[in-house]
Amino acid sequence: MSTEQVDKATLLEGLNQDLAHEYQAIIMYNTYAAAVAGVHRNELKNFFLTEVADELEHAQFLADKITALGGEPATAAAEVDYTTVAREMIENVARAEKETIERYVVRMKQAESFGDYGLAAQLGDMIADETNHKEEAEKLLHGKWEN
């Protein structure tokens, strides 16, 4: 097995992990939008639903890239932490986005090492998107909460 094949296999494995977590984010945001209740329901529902579109775009990019590299895209989502407590929803979102950023930084370095600079650049854009999502969630956490 050549070094390139090992690198490609490692990259594909990581991209599929990323894809499973994008599916997780889509499900999490959609579910939280439906389940959120209380005084902040409308604002939080809109926040969650707005995020779905970005995560779906990321998932589509990853699935396309995986197939372009000769792999098979993941079909299962990572597990979603379900809660009906609004503050916990936002905390889960912030944590998930932080973990996604960390994975994408690793994947960007792998893509560069593999020589796929287009993938590395796209992952950089996705890191920026996820950073914005995380920061928005963190801003929501700074507010006053009633359950």
C-alpha positions as CSV (number, residue, x, y, z in Angstrom):
1,M,0.0,0.0,0.0
2,S,1.5,3.4,-1.0
3,T,1.6,6.4,1.3
4,E,-0.9,8.2,-0.9
5,Q,-3.5,5.3,-0.4
6,V,-3.0,5.4,3.4
7,D,-3.3,9.2,3.3
8,K,-6.5,9.0,1.2
9,A,-8.0,6.3,3.4
10,T,-7.3,8.4,6.5
11,L,-8.7,11.5,4.8
12,L,-11.8,9.6,3.7
13,E,-12.3,8.2,7.2
14,G,-12.1,11.7,8.7
15,L,-14.4,13.2,6.1
16,N,-17.0,10.5,6.8
17,Q,-16.7,11.3,10.5
18,D,-17.3,15.0,9.6
19,L,-20.3,14.1,7.5
20,A,-21.9,12.0,10.3
21,H,-21.5,15.1,12.6
22,E,-23.0,17.4,9.9
23,Y,-26.0,15.0,9.8
24,Q,-26.1,15.2,13.6
25,A,-26.1,19.0,13.5
26,I,-29.0,19.0,11.0
27,I,-31.0,16.6,13.2
28,M,-30.1,18.5,16.3
29,Y,-31.1,21.9,15.0
30,N,-34.3,20.7,13.4
31,T,-35.3,18.8,16.6
32,Y,-34.4,21.7,18.9
33,A,-36.5,24.0,16.7
34,A,-39.5,21.8,17.1
35,A,-39.0,21.1,20.8
36,V,-37.9,24.5,22.2
37,A,-40.5,26.1,24.5
38,G,-40.8,29.1,26.8
39,V,-40.4,32.8,26.5
40,H,-37.6,32.6,24.0
41,R,-39.2,30.0,21.7
42,N,-39.7,32.2,18.6
43,E,-36.1,33.6,18.6
44,L,-34.5,30.2,19.4
45,K,-36.7,28.4,16.8
46,N,-35.6,30.8,14.1
47,F,-31.9,30.5,15.3
48,F,-32.0,26.7,15.0
49,L,-33.8,26.7,11.7
50,T,-31.4,29.2,10.1
51,E,-28.5,26.9,11.0
52,V,-30.0,23.9,9.3
53,A,-29.3,25.4,5.8
54,D,-25.6,25.9,6.5
55,E,-25.2,22.4,7.9
56,L,-27.0,20.9,5.0
57,E,-24.7,22.7,2.6
58,H,-21.7,21.4,4.5
59,A,-23.1,17.8,4.4
60,Q,-23.6,18.0,0.7
61,F,-20.1,19.3,0.1
62,L,-18.6,16.5,2.2
63,A,-20.7,13.8,0.6
64,D,-19.7,15.1,-2.9
65,K,-16.0,15.3,-1.9
66,I,-16.0,11.8,-0.5
67,T,-17.4,10.3,-3.7
68,A,-15.0,12.4,-5.8
69,L,-12.1,10.8,-3.8
70,G,-13.6,7.4,-4.5
71,G,-15.1,6.8,-1.1
72,E,-18.7,6.0,0.0
73,P,-20.4,8.8,2.1
74,A,-21.6,8.0,5.6
75,T,-25.3,7.4,5.9
76,A,-25.7,7.6,9.7
77,A,-25.6,10.6,11.9
78,A,-23.6,10.9,15.1
79,E,-25.7,10.7,18.2
80,V,-27.8,13.8,19.1
81,D,-28.0,15.0,22.7
82,Y,-31.7,15.6,23.2
83,T,-33.1,18.0,25.7
84,T,-36.1,20.1,26.1
85,V,-34.4,22.7,28.3
86,A,-33.6,25.8,26.1
87,R,-30.3,26.7,27.8
88,E,-29.1,23.1,27.5
89,M,-29.9,23.2,23.8
90,I,-27.7,26.2,23.3
91,E,-24.9,24.7,25.4
92,N,-25.1,21.5,23.3
93,V,-25.0,23.6,20.1
94,A,-21.9,25.6,21.4
95,R,-20.1,22.4,22.4
96,A,-21.0,20.6,19.1
97,E,-19.8,23.6,17.0
98,K,-16.5,23.7,19.0
99,E,-15.9,20.0,18.4
100,T,-16.7,20.5,14.7
101,I,-14.2,23.3,14.4
102,E,-11.5,21.1,16.0
103,R,-12.3,18.3,13.6
104,Y,-12.2,20.6,10.6
105,V,-8.8,22.1,11.6
106,V,-7.4,18.5,11.7
107,R,-9.1,17.7,8.4
108,M,-7.7,20.9,6.8
109,K,-4.2,19.9,7.7
110,Q,-4.8,16.4,6.4
111,A,-6.1,17.8,3.1
112,E,-3.0,20.0,2.8
113,S,-0.7,17.1,3.5
114,F,-2.6,15.0,0.9
115,G,-2.2,17.9,-1.6
116,D,-5.9,18.7,-2.0
117,Y,-5.7,22.5,-1.5
118,G,-9.2,23.1,-2.8
119,L,-10.5,20.9,0.0
120,A,-8.3,22.6,2.5
121,A,-9.6,26.0,1.4
122,Q,-13.2,24.9,1.5
123,L,-12.7,23.5,5.0
124,G,-11.3,26.9,6.0
125,D,-14.5,28.4,4.9
126,M,-16.5,25.8,6.8
127,I,-14.4,26.6,9.9
128,A,-15.4,30.2,9.6
129,D,-19.1,29.2,9.3
130,E,-18.9,26.9,12.3
131,T,-17.0,29.6,14.3
132,N,-19.8,32.0,13.6
133,H,-22.4,29.4,14.7
134,K,-20.4,28.8,17.9
135,E,-20.1,32.5,18.7
136,E,-23.8,33.1,18.1
137,A,-24.6,30.3,20.5
138,E,-22.2,31.7,23.1
139,K,-23.8,35.1,22.8
140,L,-27.2,33.6,23.5
141,L,-25.8,31.9,26.6
142,H,-24.7,35.3,28.0
143,G,-28.3,36.4,28.3
144,K,-30.8,36.0,31.2
145,W,-32.5,32.6,31.1
146,E,-35.9,31.4,32.5
147,N,-36.8,27.8,32.1
